[in-house]
Amino acid sequence: MKFYFYIGLVIIIVFEALLFAGVKWAGIFFTPVVWTGYILLMDGIVFKIKHKSWITKRIKTFLLMAILSAGFWYLFEFFNLFLKNWTYKGFPAPWLSAIGMTWAFATIGPGMFETTDLLEALEAFNLRIRGFKIPKSILYILIIIGIACFISILVTPPEVAKYLAIPLWLGFIFLLDPINCLKGRKSILKEWQLGNFQRFLCLFFGGLICGFLWEFWNYWATAKWIYQVPYAFGPKIFEMPLFGYLGFPLLALEYYAFYSLVLRWKNN
């Protein structure tokens, strides 16, 4: 096992202990620190299984993914100015908040990708069917739908925009994944055409696992997010209504499409 596996494990245990001991600074920076520990932990496990991982074999890409992760999430923060579906509380001085938030946002993509890699390393959801062709016209229609999702958020009145969370969580998938497919980059739609559903399912459930952990750790943190969604289905699990957990698999798919587009990942 790689040494940083143990560092990640120690980080999680120590900060859990500090949080419940009432150490204020640990509660404020709990989310970014614990997620950093989680990423190190997961990468170590993946290396143990596959003898390669993001950190050991693709460290430059991994670090770039972390930077891009923060930038991509700030796009969601921009659209939330219109939706006002979540807000934050318990944050310290503005400059410390900016550091903590950016650090936390930088762990989003790597956290989901490490979890997805672990599921793939375990050969989970290795589902293959006969391939099929998606017409280019359908891909262009999906792109138009993706653009329309974002325009709808920007142009609708505030009392309506707050109901448009679903277009936000679908918009980047509709917009970016078809573009990747058309350009020959890694794409869920391209893999579907080849009859391969493993990456899609691993991203889906990887996002769901991370979503549960985000909400679990956020619930106890001092600096945290809270939701103001005008509709909710089912009981709350921590701060998140049950229906809202479907947003996390979509987020994993959005990050995959975003990374593939920006980093120009090609199909193998």
C-alpha positions as CSV (number, residue, x, y, z in Angstrom):
1,M,0.0,0.0,0.0
2,K,1.3,3.5,-0.9
3,F,2.4,5.6,2.0
4,Y,-0.2,8.3,1.3
5,F,-3.0,5.8,1.9
6,Y,-2.1,5.9,5.5
7,I,-1.8,9.7,5.5
8,G,-5.3,9.9,4.1
9,L,-6.6,7.5,6.7
10,V,-4.9,9.4,9.5
11,I,-6.3,12.8,8.2
12,I,-9.9,11.5,8.3
13,I,-9.6,9.9,11.7
14,V,-7.8,12.9,13.3
15,F,-10.2,15.5,11.9
16,E,-13.2,13.4,12.9
17,A,-11.8,13.4,16.4
18,L,-11.0,17.1,16.4
19,L,-14.5,17.9,15.1
20,F,-16.3,16.1,17.9
21,A,-13.8,17.4,20.4
22,G,-15.2,20.9,19.5
23,V,-12.0,22.3,17.9
24,K,-13.3,25.3,16.0
25,W,-10.8,25.5,13.2
26,A,-11.2,21.8,12.5
27,G,-14.9,22.3,12.1
28,I,-14.4,25.2,9.7
29,F,-12.0,23.5,7.4
30,F,-13.4,20.0,7.9
31,T,-14.8,19.5,4.4
32,P,-11.7,20.3,2.3
33,V,-9.3,18.5,4.7
34,V,-11.4,15.4,5.1
35,W,-12.0,15.2,1.3
36,T,-8.2,15.5,0.7
37,G,-7.8,12.6,3.1
38,Y,-10.5,10.6,1.2
39,I,-8.8,11.2,-2.1
40,L,-5.4,10.0,-0.8
41,L,-7.1,7.0,0.8
42,M,-9.0,6.0,-2.4
43,D,-6.0,6.5,-4.6
44,G,-4.0,4.2,-2.4
45,I,-6.6,1.5,-2.6
46,V,-6.9,1.8,-6.4
47,F,-3.1,1.5,-6.6
48,K,-3.2,-1.6,-4.4
49,I,-5.6,-3.3,-6.8
50,K,-4.5,-2.0,-10.2
51,H,-0.8,-1.2,-9.5
52,K,-1.4,2.3,-11.0
53,S,-3.5,5.3,-10.1
54,W,-4.0,9.0,-10.8
55,I,-1.3,10.0,-8.3
56,T,1.3,7.4,-9.2
57,K,0.9,7.5,-13.0
58,R,-0.9,10.7,-14.0
59,I,0.0,13.2,-11.3
60,K,0.2,16.3,-13.6
61,T,-3.2,15.5,-15.0
62,F,-4.5,14.8,-11.5
63,L,-3.3,18.2,-10.2
64,L,-4.8,19.9,-13.3
65,M,-8.1,18.1,-12.6
66,A,-8.1,19.6,-9.1
67,I,-7.7,23.1,-10.4
68,L,-10.3,22.6,-13.1
69,S,-12.6,21.1,-10.5
70,A,-12.7,24.3,-8.6
71,G,-13.2,26.4,-11.7
72,F,-16.0,24.2,-12.9
73,W,-17.9,24.3,-9.6
74,Y,-17.7,28.1,-9.6
75,L,-19.8,27.9,-12.7
76,F,-22.5,26.2,-10.6
77,E,-22.1,28.9,-8.0
78,F,-22.7,31.5,-10.8
79,F,-26.0,29.8,-11.8
80,N,-26.9,29.5,-8.1
81,L,-27.1,33.3,-8.0
82,F,-30.3,32.8,-10.0
83,L,-31.5,29.6,-8.5
84,K,-30.6,30.4,-4.9
85,N,-31.0,26.6,-4.1
86,W,-28.1,26.5,-1.6
87,T,-26.2,28.8,0.7
88,Y,-23.4,28.6,3.2
89,K,-23.1,29.3,6.9
90,G,-20.5,29.3,9.6
91,F,-17.7,30.7,7.4
92,P,-14.8,32.7,8.9
93,A,-13.2,35.9,7.4
94,P,-13.8,36.4,3.6
95,W,-10.2,35.6,2.6
96,L,-10.2,32.4,4.7
97,S,-13.6,31.5,3.3
98,A,-12.3,31.9,-0.2
99,I,-9.3,29.6,0.5
100,G,-11.5,27.0,2.2
101,M,-14.2,27.0,-0.5
102,T,-11.8,26.9,-3.4
103,W,-9.9,24.0,-1.7
104,A,-13.2,22.2,-1.1
105,F,-14.3,22.8,-4.7
106,A,-10.9,21.4,-6.0
107,T,-11.7,18.1,-4.3
108,I,-15.0,17.5,-6.0
109,G,-13.8,16.1,-9.4
110,P,-10.9,14.1,-8.0
111,G,-13.0,12.7,-5.3
112,M,-15.6,11.4,-7.7
113,F,-13.0,10.1,-10.2
114,E,-11.1,8.2,-7.5
115,T,-14.4,6.6,-6.4
116,T,-15.2,5.7,-10.0
117,D,-11.7,4.3,-10.5
118,L,-12.2,2.1,-7.5
119,L,-15.5,0.7,-8.8
120,E,-13.9,0.0,-12.1
121,A,-10.9,-1.6,-10.5
122,L,-13.3,-3.9,-8.7
123,E,-14.9,-4.7,-12.1
124,A,-18.2,-3.4,-10.9
125,F,-21.1,-2.9,-13.4
126,N,-19.2,-4.6,-16.3
127,L,-22.3,-4.4,-18.5
128,R,-22.0,-4.7,-22.3
129,I,-24.7,-5.0,-24.9
130,R,-24.8,-4.9,-28.6
131,G,-23.7,-1.5,-30.0
132,F,-26.0,0.9,-31.7
133,K,-25.6,4.1,-33.7
134,I,-26.7,7.5,-32.4
135,P,-27.4,9.8,-35.4
136,K,-25.5,13.1,-35.5
137,S,-28.8,14.9,-35.7
138,I,-29.7,13.6,-32.2
139,L,-26.3,14.8,-30.9
140,Y,-26.9,18.3,-32.2
141,I,-30.4,18.3,-30.7
142,L,-28.9,17.4,-27.3
143,I,-26.5,20.2,-27.6
144,I,-29.3,22.7,-28.3
145,I,-31.2,21.3,-25.3
146,G,-28.1,21.8,-23.1
147,I,-27.8,25.4,-24.2
148,A,-31.6,25.9,-23.6
149,C,-31.2,24.6,-20.1
150,F,-28.8,27.4,-19.2
151,I,-30.6,30.1,-21.1
152,S,-33.8,29.2,-19.2
153,I,-32.1,29.8,-15.9
154,L,-30.7,33.2,-17.0
155,V,-33.9,34.6,-18.5
156,T,-36.6,33.4,-16.1
157,P,-37.8,35.5,-13.2
158,P,-36.3,34.7,-9.7
159,E,-39.6,33.2,-8.5
160,V,-39.4,30.7,-11.4
161,A,-35.6,30.2,-11.6
162,K,-35.5,28.6,-8.2
163,Y,-37.4,25.6,-9.6
164,L,-34.8,25.0,-12.4
165,A,-32.3,22.8,-10.5
166,I,-33.0,19.9,-12.9
167,P,-31.9,21.9,-16.0
168,L,-28.7,22.9,-14.2
169,W,-27.8,19.3,-13.3
170,L,-28.6,18.0,-16.8
171,G,-27.4,21.0,-18.9
172,F,-23.7,20.3,-19.0
173,I,-24.3,16.6,-19.8
174,F,-26.6,17.5,-22.8
175,L,-24.2,20.2,-23.9
176,L,-20.7,18.7,-23.4
177,D,-21.0,15.0,-23.9
178,P,-22.4,15.2,-27.4
179,I,-19.6,17.6,-28.3
180,N,-17.0,15.1,-27.0
181,C,-18.7,12.3,-29.0
182,L,-18.6,14.4,-32.2
183,K,-15.0,15.2,-31.7
184,G,-13.9,11.7,-31.0
185,R,-13.1,12.3,-27.3
186,K,-14.1,10.2,-24.4
187,S,-17.8,10.3,-24.1
188,I,-20.6,8.4,-22.4
189,L,-22.6,8.5,-25.6
190,K,-19.7,7.1,-27.6
191,E,-19.3,4.3,-25.1
192,W,-23.1,3.6,-25.3
193,Q,-22.7,3.2,-29.1
194,L,-20.0,0.6,-28.5
195,G,-22.3,-1.2,-26.1
196,N,-20.2,-0.4,-23.1
197,F,-22.1,0.8,-20.0
198,Q,-19.5,0.2,-17.3
199,R,-18.1,3.8,-17.2
200,F,-21.6,5.3,-17.1
201,L,-22.7,3.1,-14.2
202,C,-19.4,3.5,-12.3
203,L,-19.7,7.3,-12.6
204,F,-23.3,7.2,-11.6
205,F,-22.8,5.1,-8.5
206,G,-19.4,6.8,-7.8
207,G,-21.3,10.1,-7.7
208,L,-24.0,8.7,-5.5
209,I,-21.4,7.3,-3.0
210,C,-19.6,10.7,-2.9
211,G,-22.9,12.5,-2.5
212,F,-23.7,10.5,0.6
213,L,-20.3,11.2,2.0
214,W,-20.5,14.9,1.2
215,E,-23.8,15.2,3.0
216,F,-22.6,13.0,5.9
217,W,-19.5,15.0,6.5
218,N,-21.2,18.4,5.8
219,Y,-23.9,17.7,8.4
220,W,-21.4,17.7,11.2
221,A,-19.1,20.5,9.9
222,T,-19.1,24.0,11.3
223,A,-18.7,25.7,7.9
224,K,-21.3,24.0,5.8
225,W,-23.9,24.4,3.0
226,I,-27.6,24.3,3.5
227,Y,-30.4,23.9,0.9
228,Q,-33.3,26.1,0.0
229,V,-34.9,23.9,-2.7
230,P,-38.6,24.9,-3.1
231,Y,-39.6,21.3,-3.8
232,A,-38.5,18.1,-2.2
233,F,-39.5,14.5,-2.4
234,G,-39.0,12.0,0.5
235,P,-37.4,12.6,3.9
236,K,-34.1,14.4,4.5
237,I,-30.9,12.4,4.8
238,F,-28.6,14.9,6.6
239,E,-29.2,18.3,4.9
240,M,-30.3,16.8,1.6
241,P,-33.8,15.8,0.7
242,L,-33.9,12.2,-0.6
243,F,-34.8,13.2,-4.2
244,G,-31.8,15.5,-4.3
245,Y,-29.3,12.7,-4.1
246,L,-30.0,12.0,-7.8
247,G,-28.1,15.2,-8.5
248,F,-24.8,13.7,-7.4
249,P,-24.6,11.0,-10.2
250,L,-25.5,13.7,-12.7
251,L,-22.7,15.8,-11.3
252,A,-20.2,13.0,-11.8
253,L,-21.3,12.7,-15.4
254,E,-21.0,16.5,-15.9
255,Y,-17.5,16.5,-14.5
256,Y,-16.5,13.6,-16.8
257,A,-17.8,15.5,-19.8
258,F,-16.1,18.7,-18.7
259,Y,-12.7,17.0,-18.1
260,S,-12.9,15.2,-21.4
261,L,-13.6,18.4,-23.3
262,V,-11.0,20.6,-21.6
263,L,-8.2,17.9,-21.3
264,R,-9.0,16.5,-24.8
265,W,-9.2,12.9,-23.6
266,K,-9.3,10.6,-26.6
267,N,-11.0,7.3,-26.8
268,N,-8.6,4.4,-26.4
